[in-house]
Amino acid sequence: MAIDVAFWLRGLGLEQYGPDFADNDIDGSVLPELTAEDLIALGITSVGHRRRLLSAAAGPVEHVVKPSNAAPACP
């Protein structure tokens, strides 16, 4: 399952960085490899935001997927 990075950022309360992540092709496979320098290059100046992003990216992000809007299947 692919990780929805915009949804992941929203869950952290940092959705304002969604366009920067998208513009720089940051997807779920790249998240665990992000460094503070990468985040600075993205223009994330808040130390607290960088720490929150790095901590979350270091954890298990593979389960973070956008919820399906599809109705559940009937039995």
N, CA, C and O atoms as a DFTB+ gen file, in Angstrom:
300 C
 N C O
     1  1       0.822      -1.176       0.000
     2  2       0.000       0.000       0.000
     3  2       0.872       1.247       0.000
     4  3       1.849       1.328       0.745
     5  1       0.526       2.196      -0.817
     6  2       1.284       3.436      -0.900
     7  2       0.873       4.380       0.225
     8  3      -0.294       4.441       0.611
     9  1       1.833       5.096       0.731
    10  2       1.585       6.065       1.796
    11  2       1.133       7.372       1.173
    12  3       1.750       7.860       0.226
    13  1       0.060       7.939       1.701
    14  2      -0.412       9.247       1.283
    15  2       0.297      10.271       2.167
    16  3      -0.089      10.482       3.317
    17  1       1.329      10.900       1.628
    18  2       2.160      11.809       2.410
    19  2       1.357      13.021       2.875
    20  3       1.558      13.499       3.992
    21  1       0.454      13.524       2.038
    22  2      -0.375      14.663       2.444
    23  2      -1.243      14.286       3.645
    24  3      -1.398      15.086       4.568
    25  1      -1.803      13.090       3.644
    26  2      -2.612      12.600       4.763
    27  2      -1.736      12.436       6.004
    28  3      -2.155      12.776       7.111
    29  1      -0.536      11.923       5.823
    30  2       0.418      11.750       6.915
    31  2       0.747      13.097       7.550
    32  3       0.747      13.231       8.774
    33  1       1.028      14.094       6.708
    34  2       1.335      15.435       7.212
    35  2       0.143      16.030       7.952
    36  3       0.306      16.668       8.992
    37  1      -1.050      15.821       7.417
    38  2      -2.268      16.307       8.076
    39  2      -2.404      15.700       9.467
    40  3      -2.783      16.391      10.412
    41  1      -2.100      14.433       9.594
    42  2      -2.163      13.757      10.879
    43  2      -1.189      14.329      11.899
    44  3      -1.412      14.234      13.106
    45  1      -0.121      14.916      11.410
    46  2       0.869      15.550      12.293
    47  2       0.535      17.013      12.564
    48  3       1.195      17.669      13.370
    49  1      -0.493      17.521      11.885
    50  2      -0.830      18.936      12.009
    51  2       0.111      19.825      11.222
    52  3       0.242      21.014      11.513
    53  1       0.769      19.249      10.223
    54  2       1.768      19.977       9.439
    55  2       1.425      19.962       7.945
    56  3       2.305      19.886       7.087
    57  1       0.137      20.035       7.665
    58  2      -0.321      19.946       6.271
    59  2       0.182      21.086       5.399
    60  3       0.159      20.971       4.173
    61  1       0.634      22.179       5.997
    62  2       1.136      23.301       5.198
    63  2       2.373      22.925       4.386
    64  3       2.728      23.623       3.435
    65  1       3.024      21.838       4.752
    66  2       4.221      21.402       4.026
    67  2       3.913      20.438       2.885
    68  3       4.822      20.017       2.170
    69  1       2.660      20.090       2.709
    70  2       2.263      19.161       1.652
    71  2       2.761      19.554       0.273
    72  3       3.349      18.728      -0.425
    73  1       2.536      20.814      -0.143
    74  2       3.018      21.207      -1.471
    75  2       4.535      21.092      -1.622
    76  3       5.029      20.716      -2.685
    77  1       5.271      21.416      -0.560
    78  2       6.738      21.313      -0.624
    79  2       7.184      19.861      -0.783
    80  3       8.098      19.562      -1.552
    81  1       6.525      18.960      -0.046
    82  2       6.852      17.536      -0.162
    83  2       6.518      17.037      -1.565
    84  3       7.307      16.314      -2.174
    85  1       5.354      17.420      -2.077
    86  2       4.938      16.984      -3.422
    87  2       5.868      17.548      -4.490
    88  3       6.276      16.826      -5.400
    89  1       6.207      18.832      -4.388
    90  2       7.091      19.463      -5.380
    91  2       8.468      18.826      -5.424
    92  3       9.158      18.889      -6.441
    93  1       8.867      18.211      -4.313
    94  2      10.194      17.594      -4.228
    95  2      10.145      16.079      -4.278
    96  3      11.109      15.403      -3.917
    97  1       9.009      15.548      -4.730
    98  2       8.848      14.104      -4.945
    99  2       9.139      13.270      -3.700
   100  3       9.724      12.191      -3.793
   101  1       8.731      13.771      -2.541
   102  2       8.921      13.022      -1.305
   103  2       7.702      12.138      -1.104
   104  3       6.588      12.617      -0.891
   105  1       7.943      10.837      -1.179
   106  2       6.866       9.875      -0.981
   107  2       7.219       8.987       0.209
   108  3       8.215       9.219       0.895
   109  1       6.410       7.987       0.442
   110  2       6.603       7.125       1.592
   111  2       7.933       6.409       1.624
   112  3       8.448       6.103       2.699
   113  1       8.496       6.139       0.462
   114  2       9.779       5.433       0.443
   115  2      10.936       6.341       0.857
   116  3      11.989       5.862       1.277
   117  1      10.736       7.644       0.738
   118  2      11.785       8.607       1.062
   119  2      11.677       9.093       2.512
   120  3      12.680       9.482       3.111
   121  1      10.479       9.072       3.068
   122  2      10.267       9.620       4.417
   123  2      11.280       9.149       5.452
   124  3      11.842       9.985       6.160
   125  1      11.541       7.832       5.575
   126  2      12.479       7.387       6.624
   127  2      13.911       7.866       6.426
   128  3      14.717       7.815       7.355
   129  1      14.228       8.328       5.228
   130  2      15.589       8.766       4.926
   131  2      15.786      10.268       5.069
   132  3      16.901      10.760       4.898
   133  1      14.714      11.011       5.380
   134  2      14.829      12.459       5.490
   135  2      15.780      12.853       6.608
   136  3      15.853      12.195       7.646
   137  1      16.500      13.929       6.376
   138  2      17.417      14.468       7.379
   139  2      16.988      15.893       7.713
   140  3      16.171      16.488       7.010
   141  1      17.543      16.428       8.786
   142  2      17.274      17.816       9.147
   143  2      17.696      18.746       8.009
   144  3      17.033      19.749       7.743
   145  1      18.789      18.413       7.349
   146  2      19.262      19.236       6.230
   147  2      18.259      19.226       5.081
   148  3      18.039      20.249       4.432
   149  1      17.652      18.063       4.833
   150  2      16.625      17.980       3.789
   151  2      15.459      18.903       4.121
   152  3      14.963      19.630       3.260
   153  1      15.033      18.864       5.370
   154  2      13.885      19.678       5.778
   155  2      14.217      21.168       5.715
   156  3      13.364      21.979       5.356
   157  1      15.436      21.526       6.058
   158  2      15.867      22.920       5.930
   159  2      15.839      23.327       4.461
   160  3      15.400      24.428       4.127
   161  1      16.310      22.435       3.580
   162  2      16.293      22.725       2.138
   163  2      14.868      22.910       1.622
   164  3      14.639      23.639       0.656
   165  1      13.909      22.241       2.275
   166  2      12.497      22.400       1.903
   167  2      11.924      23.712       2.427
   168  3      10.810      24.092       2.067
   169  1      12.675      24.402       3.269
   170  2      12.204      25.664       3.815
   171  2      11.499      25.540       5.147
   172  3      10.836      26.478       5.589
   173  1      11.632      24.394       5.791
   174  2      11.004      24.197       7.103
   175  2      11.949      24.782       8.146
   176  3      12.941      24.160       8.526
   177  1      11.621      25.987       8.601
   178  2      12.516      26.722       9.496
   179  2      12.272      26.423      10.967
   180  3      13.163      26.639      11.789
   181  1      11.112      25.942      11.316
   182  2      10.791      25.659      12.712
   183  2      11.514      24.399      13.180
   184  3      11.343      23.324      12.605
   185  1      12.314      24.540      14.218
   186  2      13.027      23.390      14.777
   187  2      12.024      22.362      15.293
   188  3      12.216      21.160      15.110
   189  1      10.967      22.825      15.929
   190  2       9.951      21.916      16.446
   191  2       9.280      21.114      15.346
   192  3       9.041      19.917      15.503
   193  1       8.976      21.765      14.236
   194  2       8.363      21.060      13.114
   195  2       9.332      20.046      12.524
   196  3       8.940      18.930      12.182
   197  1      10.600      20.435      12.405
   198  2      11.591      19.483      11.870
   199  2      11.710      18.277      12.779
   200  3      11.763      17.146      12.295
   201  1      11.752      18.489      14.081
   202  2      11.857      17.375      15.034
   203  2      10.632      16.470      14.936
   204  3      10.756      15.245      14.929
   205  1       9.438      17.084      14.861
   206  2       8.217      16.293      14.767
   207  2       8.210      15.460      13.491
   208  3       7.842      14.285      13.516
   209  1       8.613      16.057      12.388
   210  2       8.658      15.332      11.112
   211  2       9.673      14.198      11.154
   212  3       9.376      13.085      10.719
   213  1      10.852      14.465      11.666
   214  2      11.893      13.428      11.714
   215  2      11.494      12.280      12.630
   216  3      11.719      11.116      12.298
   217  1      10.910      12.592      13.770
   218  2      10.469      11.542      14.690
   219  2       9.395      10.673      14.056
   220  3       9.445       9.446      14.143
   221  1       8.429      11.313      13.421
   222  2       7.345      10.565      12.791
   223  2       7.842       9.752      11.599
   224  3       7.393       8.627      11.381
   225  1       8.766      10.318      10.830
   226  2       9.289       9.616       9.655
   227  2      10.140       8.421      10.059
   228  3      10.232       7.447       9.313
   229  1      10.760       8.484      11.223
   230  2      11.601       7.379      11.688
   231  2      10.768       6.205      12.186
   232  3      11.263       5.081      12.272
   233  1       9.510       6.464      12.512
   234  2       8.629       5.412      13.006
   235  2       7.989       4.646      11.872
   236  3       8.294       4.877      10.702
   237  1       7.111       3.744      12.219
   238  2       6.432       2.950      11.176
   239  2       5.411       3.791      10.418
   240  3       4.332       4.076      10.936
   241  1       5.749       4.187       9.197
   242  2       4.832       5.005       8.398
   243  2       4.086       4.181       7.361
   244  3       3.191       4.695       6.691
   245  1       4.440       2.918       7.219
   246  2       3.815       2.131       6.166
   247  2       2.315       1.911       6.377
   248  3       1.601       1.601       5.423
   249  1       1.832       2.066       7.603
   250  2       0.411       1.858       7.850
   251  2      -0.413       3.118       7.612
   252  3      -1.638       3.075       7.728
   253  1       0.226       4.237       7.283
   254  2      -0.485       5.497       7.101
   255  2      -0.928       5.621       5.653
   256  3      -0.148       6.004       4.781
   257  1      -2.164       5.298       5.415
   258  2      -2.723       5.410       4.077
   259  2      -3.991       6.244       4.167
   260  3      -4.636       6.312       5.213
   261  1      -4.330       6.866       3.072
   262  2      -5.547       7.665       3.034
   263  2      -6.751       6.744       3.157
   264  3      -6.836       5.736       2.456
   265  1      -7.691       7.087       4.052
   266  2      -8.849       6.224       4.192
   267  2      -9.664       6.176       2.904
   268  3      -9.780       7.167       2.184
   269  1     -10.208       5.034       2.640
   270  2     -11.012       4.849       1.439
   271  2     -12.362       5.515       1.615
   272  3     -12.970       5.444       2.683
   273  1     -12.822       6.161       0.559
   274  2     -14.153       6.768       0.571
   275  2     -15.203       5.780       0.117
   276  3     -16.395       6.087       0.106
   277  1     -14.765       4.603      -0.255
   278  2     -15.696       3.597      -0.746
   279  2     -16.502       3.028       0.409
   280  3     -15.994       2.875       1.520
   281  1     -17.745       2.719       0.142
   282  2     -18.610       2.112       1.148
   283  2     -18.156       0.691       1.393
   284  3     -17.664       0.027       0.480
   285  1     -18.321       0.212       2.635
   286  2     -17.931      -1.187       2.897
   287  2     -18.795      -2.159       2.108
   288  3     -19.964      -1.892       1.830
   289  1     -18.216      -3.256       1.765
   290  2     -18.937      -4.276       0.991
   291  2     -20.030      -4.904       1.847
   292  3     -19.833      -5.149       3.038
   293  1     -21.153      -5.157       1.249
   294  2     -22.256      -5.821       1.944
   295  2     -21.990      -7.319       1.994
   296  3     -21.469      -7.888       1.035
   297  1     -22.345      -7.968       3.112
   298  2     -22.097      -9.438       3.199
   299  2     -23.003     -10.220       2.302
   300  3     -22.921     -11.447       2.260
